[in-house]
């Protein structure tokens, strides 16, 4: 079976490619990237595929049995068409199965909702493609918190608007394990899985970071409006709105969903503590 992964040089895409190499062998894995030389480090065949160029996928998906569409990082209004370019390329090439990395969350009630809503549209497009399909709704990655640890330490706190809301975090390595199983095992056809771990609060997250890193972080809650203003001022309108909206979603428990991880991956999701320990 020949499997292709889009956005192969990205953090999630490359993690999935590496897991597939371990499980299928490098000769059966194709990476697709907008700038192919940036994905050469993966050690597999890399083909050019720009989400904005429909014709790229006529060539990129030749001889492919299954393609995993890693969701685009672009603005919500652009992402739907970008994903459709891959779907149409798959249909034109006789690809047998589509996989899509969607996301958990609320499609209506927070500043992150337009991103979630665009994912839901692509889910519909995948389901109505006429091909076999499998969809994973990814939880929120815990890695950004670990990458931000020095900033947390400098300030002595985690500050956001999530309040006491629960978030069922995951990690890219856990997702890579799940997607590899989903790609290889036909029993997942026609399934939609919430790929998340255990739900924790921001106060619990601070406690886990303190346990692993020996820090003394506390959690300080902001209002949604204040946190959105803070993020937009530091990150700009687009990214600031997304980050602020994610924590607004946490406050409203949009990311506290039942987990299908074990059904998808064949084993339980690692605990948040274990993921943080492994990352360190």
PEDA-V440219 format. One record per backbone hydrogen bond with DSSP energy under -1.0 kcal/mol. CO is the residue of the C=O (numbers start at 1). NH is the residue of the N-H. E is the energy in kcal/mol with one decimal. If there is no record, write none. Layout:
co={CO | CO}
nh={NH | NH}
e={E | E}
//
This chain:
co={2 | 2 | 3 | 4 | 5 | 7 | 10 | 11 | 12 | 13 | 14 | 15 | 16 | 17 | 18 | 19 | 20 | 21 | 25 | 26 | 28 | 30 | 31 | 32 | 33 | 35 | 36 | 39 | 40 | 45 | 47 | 50 | 54 | 55 | 56 | 57 | 59 | 61 | 65 | 65 | 66 | 67 | 68 | 69 | 75 | 75 | 78 | 79 | 80 | 81 | 83 | 84 | 85 | 86 | 87 | 88 | 89 | 90 | 96 | 97 | 98 | 99 | 100 | 100 | 102 | 110 | 112 | 112 | 113 | 114 | 115 | 116 | 117 | 118 | 119 | 120 | 121 | 122 | 123 | 124 | 126 | 132 | 133 | 134 | 135 | 136 | 137 | 138 | 140 | 142 | 143 | 144 | 146 | 148 | 149 | 150 | 151 | 152 | 152 | 156 | 158 | 160 | 162 | 167 | 167 | 169 | 170 | 171 | 172 | 173 | 174 | 175 | 176 | 177 | 178 | 179 | 180 | 181 | 185 | 186 | 188 | 191 | 193 | 194 | 194 | 195 | 200 | 201 | 202 | 203 | 204 | 205 | 206 | 207 | 208 | 209 | 210 | 218 | 220 | 223 | 224 | 225 | 226 | 227 | 228 | 229 | 230 | 231 | 232 | 236 | 237 | 238 | 239 | 240 | 241 | 242 | 243 | 244 | 245 | 246 | 247 | 248 | 249 | 250 | 253 | 255 | 260 | 261 | 262 | 271 | 272 | 273 | 274 | 275 | 276}
nh={65 | 66 | 30 | 68 | 32 | 10 | 14 | 15 | 16 | 17 | 18 | 19 | 20 | 21 | 22 | 23 | 24 | 25 | 28 | 29 | 3 | 5 | 47 | 8 | 49 | 38 | 39 | 42 | 43 | 31 | 33 | 53 | 57 | 58 | 60 | 61 | 62 | 64 | 96 | 97 | 4 | 99 | 6 | 101 | 78 | 79 | 82 | 83 | 84 | 85 | 87 | 88 | 89 | 90 | 91 | 92 | 93 | 95 | 132 | 67 | 134 | 69 | 102 | 136 | 138 | 113 | 115 | 116 | 117 | 118 | 119 | 120 | 121 | 122 | 123 | 124 | 125 | 126 | 127 | 128 | 129 | 98 | 190 | 100 | 193 | 102 | 195 | 104 | 170 | 146 | 147 | 148 | 149 | 152 | 153 | 154 | 155 | 156 | 157 | 218 | 220 | 222 | 165 | 169 | 200 | 197 | 142 | 175 | 176 | 177 | 178 | 179 | 180 | 181 | 182 | 183 | 184 | 185 | 188 | 189 | 191 | 135 | 137 | 196 | 260 | 139 | 167 | 205 | 206 | 207 | 208 | 209 | 210 | 211 | 212 | 213 | 214 | 158 | 160 | 227 | 228 | 229 | 230 | 231 | 232 | 233 | 234 | 235 | 236 | 240 | 241 | 242 | 243 | 244 | 245 | 246 | 247 | 248 | 249 | 250 | 251 | 252 | 254 | 253 | 256 | 168 | 264 | 265 | 266 | 275 | 276 | 277 | 278 | 279 | 280}
e={-2.1 | -1.7 | -3.1 | -2.9 | -2.6 | -1.7 | -2.7 | -1.4 | -2.3 | -2.5 | -2.4 | -1.8 | -2.6 | -2.5 | -1.7 | -1.9 | -3.6 | -1.4 | -1.8 | -1.4 | -2.8 | -2.2 | -2.9 | -2.5 | -2.0 | -2.0 | -2.2 | -1.9 | -1.7 | -2.8 | -2.2 | -2.8 | -1.1 | -1.3 | -2.5 | -1.3 | -1.3 | -1.5 | -1.6 | -1.4 | -2.6 | -2.3 | -2.4 | -2.2 | -1.9 | -1.6 | -1.8 | -2.6 | -1.9 | -1.7 | -2.2 | -2.9 | -1.6 | -2.4 | -2.3 | -2.3 | -1.2 | -2.4 | -1.7 | -2.1 | -1.8 | -3.3 | -1.1 | -2.4 | -2.0 | -1.6 | -1.0 | -1.6 | -3.4 | -1.9 | -1.7 | -2.1 | -1.8 | -1.8 | -2.5 | -2.1 | -2.3 | -2.8 | -2.6 | -1.9 | -1.4 | -2.7 | -3.6 | -1.6 | -2.6 | -2.9 | -2.6 | -2.4 | -2.3 | -1.2 | -2.8 | -1.2 | -1.1 | -2.1 | -2.8 | -2.4 | -1.8 | -1.9 | -1.1 | -1.2 | -3.0 | -2.4 | -2.2 | -1.5 | -2.1 | -1.7 | -2.1 | -2.3 | -2.5 | -1.8 | -2.0 | -3.1 | -2.1 | -1.7 | -2.5 | -2.3 | -2.0 | -2.5 | -1.5 | -2.0 | -1.8 | -2.4 | -3.8 | -1.2 | -2.8 | -1.9 | -2.6 | -2.2 | -2.4 | -1.9 | -2.3 | -2.5 | -2.4 | -2.1 | -2.2 | -3.1 | -1.5 | -2.5 | -1.3 | -2.3 | -2.5 | -2.1 | -2.2 | -2.6 | -2.5 | -2.1 | -1.5 | -3.2 | -2.0 | -1.9 | -1.8 | -1.8 | -2.7 | -2.5 | -2.5 | -2.1 | -1.8 | -2.0 | -2.4 | -2.1 | -2.1 | -1.4 | -2.9 | -2.1 | -1.2 | -2.3 | -2.0 | -3.4 | -2.1 | -2.3 | -2.3 | -2.7 | -2.7 | -2.3 | -1.9}
//
